[in-house]
Each structure stands twice: as structure tokens, then as C-alpha cells.
């Protein structure tokens, strides 16, 4: 898979490596939390518009919320012209798995190895969304019988 292709991970070490290579720091969106909840998390890149709306937090706090919300990071290593890319998006792990299954992204890292800092690239064939839906429908019909 090319470096410009989207990748997705929930591996803490991979996320931190990718972010720190680009100068990004863990942050939360001001005004979205409360009563001990840090609210929405983001990666804050130097020189971008987050200065007014983002508040720095520790990687420990960031990953705690990341795991609580069952998130994955969709990201890109380089742009089409070979420049280092800052493209990233926090998505649900379910959405990430669907994107990987449909061939739209490459899954990097997996649980439980992800929390230990190991990285794996998935290359085994996966079911398409249609195949998964058909299986779920068949199971639901069988359960009704």
C-alpha cells in the first residue's frame, strides 16, 4: 500500500510517533468537557487554528479518552506529491474496521498488541460490507425461526 493511502490505527505508540513527527501535541476542545471529563480530544498542530479553541493535555489523558470512546486514528503519512501529511481524523473503531474491510484504508496495529506498542499490518482478505450485512441478515432470520 502506498504512503499516500489512508491508514488507521488504535496503537498508542504508532499514534504518538506519527503526531510527534509532525510536532502535534495532545489536546482537548475547550468547553466540551465538565466535571472531570476533558471532553472532545484532538491533535494540535503548531501554526494552525487550534490555539484559540484547544487546550493542551497529557498523552495519558488523551489516550484514556481515546480508549474510553473506542476511537481509531485515520491518517496519512505523505501527500500525493510526497510531502509529510498532517491529514488525520478520529473515527470510531467500527468505522475504521469497515473502511479497512472495504479496502479504503490499511489497519495498522491491533488489540491487545496495540497497547503494548506492537504494530501489525493486516494483509489477510476480509469480508466486504455487503458480505458482512448478508451474514448478519442470515443470523437474524435464523434467530427468528
Order of alpha helices (4+ residues) and beta strands (2+ residues): beta-alpha-beta-beta-alpha-beta-alpha-beta-beta-alpha-beta-alpha
